[in-house]
């Protein structure tokens, strides 16, 4: 009996390996465009949090500070959800913002006072216009139902952020 179990062990191990590989393949079965959306949206979300944290620390304007605080909170929450979605789809995501986003933050960090506020809010308007466009596309064109649902669920918040940023831009100037 012991001999029979020894012979079966390699077969069982092979079966477990094939099963694990199949599960990984199923999890990774996400279209290239959905994978790109997940990766880009997550990286952009990281940049939004870092930019918001910069805004919280640099501005003396109470409205800008309140807006930056909400951006850090909302985008932090969305990033947590996006990272879980990425993991469930076996999609690797960045651990930090893009080099371009870091450069933009460095340029903003060199500013102060009203110049900082104006450029910070301008960046938030542009970033949220881009995000709304990307999430609208994913909400209608994503192949994966969970990716589509995430985009659809997140879109109203992004649109609200855009309208807040545009209203704030009217206060601080363009």
N, C-alpha and C positions, 0 to 999 in steps of 0.2 A: 504494500500500500504506500509506504514512504517513497518508494522508487517511482510510482505512478505520479505522485504529487510533484516530485522533482522534475519529471518530464513535462508536466503541465505548466509549471511556473514560467518558463520562457514564453509559452503561448499566451498566458494571462498577461504577462508584462507587455507583450506585443499588442494585445487587444486594448489594454489601458492606454498605451502610447498612441494607437490609431484613434481611439475615442477622444483623447485630449487634443490631438492634431485636428480632428474634425470639428470639435467645439471651437478651437481657435480660428479655423477657417470660416466657420459660420459667423463668429463675432466680427471677423475682418471683412465680411461681405458687405462692404459699404462702397458706394460709387466714388470715383475719383473726385467728382465735384462736391459730393457731401463731405468727403474727407478734407478737401481743401477748405470748405466753409468752416468746418469744426476747427481746424488748425488756425485759420486766419482770424476767426471770431474770438478764439481763446487768446491768441497773441495780442489782438487789438484790445481785448478786455483787460489784459494785464497792463497794457499801456495806459488805459483809461484810469485804472486804480492808481498807478504811479503818478500820472499827471494830476489827478485829484488830490493826492497826498501832497504834491508840490504846491498846489493851489491853497490847500489848507494852511500850509506852513508859511507861505510868502505873502499872502494878501492881508491887507488891513481893512478891506471892504467887507462888512458883515454879510451882504448879499452874496458876494463871491464865495466867502467862506462857507456859508450855509449850502450853497449849490455844490461846492467841492466836496463837502461832507456827504451829501446825498449821493453824489457820483461814486465816491469811494465805497459807500455801503452797498448801493444797488449793483454796481459792477462787480464788487467782491462776491456778492451772493450769486450773481449770474455766472461768474467764473467757476464757483464751486459746482454748480449744476452742470456747466459745460464740461468740466474736467471729468465728472462722473459719466456723462454721456460719452465722452471720448474713450474712457476706459472700457465702457460696455461695448463699444464698437471696435476695440483694439486699435485705436488711433492715437499715436503719440503726439503730444502737444508740447509746445515750448515751455521753458521754465522762466523766461523773462521776455520783456518786450523786444521788438525788432531793433536793429541798429538805427534805423531811420527814426523810430519813435524816441529812442534814447537821445539822438542828436537834437530832435525838436525840444525835448525836455531840457537839455543842456542850454540851448539858446534861450528858452524861457527863463531858466534859472538865473541867467545873467541880467535879467530885467528886474525892475522894482517899481513899486507904487502903481500909478495909473497905467503906465506902459505895460507892466506885467498883467494887470487885470484885463486890459483891452486885448492883449495877445492871447492870454489864457482862455478867455471867453470865445475869441475868434477860433482858436484851435478846437474848443469843445463843440462849437457849431459845425465846423467842417467835419470833425470826427463823427458826430452823430448823424449828419447827412449821409456820410458814407456807410455808417452802420445800418441806418434805416433802409438804405438801398440794398445792401447785402442780405439783411434779414427778410425784406419783402421778397426778394428772389428765392431765398431758401424756403420761405413759407409757402410759396406757390410751386417751386420746381424741384425741391429736394426729393430724391428717390426713396430715402429711408423715412418711414412714418415717424420715428422718434425724433429725428433731426428736424423734420417738418413741424412737428408739434412743439419742439423747443423754440424754433424760430417764431412760430405763430404766437406762442405764449409770451415771448420776450419783446416782441415788436411794439406793443402798446407802451411799454416802459421806455423804450428807446425814443419813440415819438414824443412822449411826454418830456423826456430829457432835452430833446431838440427844441421843443417849444419853450422850455424854461431857459435854455441857453440863448435862444433868439431874443426873448424878453429881457434877459440880463444884458445882452449886447446893446439893446436900446438904452439901457441905463449907463453903461460904462463907455459906450462909443464904439465905433467900428474902426 
